Amino acid sequence: MFGTLETTSGYWNAIIFVIVFVVIALIVYIIKSTGEKAYKKNTEQTKPFLSGNPEPEKEKVHVRADNLFWGFTEALKEYYKPAVKEHTGIVNDYVHWFVIVLAVLFIIIGVVS
């Protein structure tokens, strides 16, 4: 067959791939077209339902990242204390440590194999 790429595990044909893609796109379009017709963007329908309560202000419901990860950082604070002390923010330091760790790994892999 024209355009067929045969491999040891089967074959791949670009024409069949395109046909399958078109069929799947058609099925998705049919499913989408049976959706709710009364939906309107930027109306009350798009707002969250909060059991009849008014929508709260963004400042009151905003979750700060330090609060979100409080339990995680609190459980690992003994690890974070020395890690924060070593953190300089200078890229050269990170590259330096990366090269050292990579060299140690290569030495270990060379000794083992």
Secondary structure as UniProt FT lines:
FT   TURN            2..3
FT   STRAND          4..7
FT   TURN            8..9
FT   STRAND          10..13
FT   HELIX           14..33
FT   TURN            41..42
FT   HELIX           44..46
FT   TURN            51..52
FT   HELIX           58..61
FT   HELIX           65..68
FT   HELIX           70..75
FT   HELIX           77..86
FT   HELIX           91..112
//
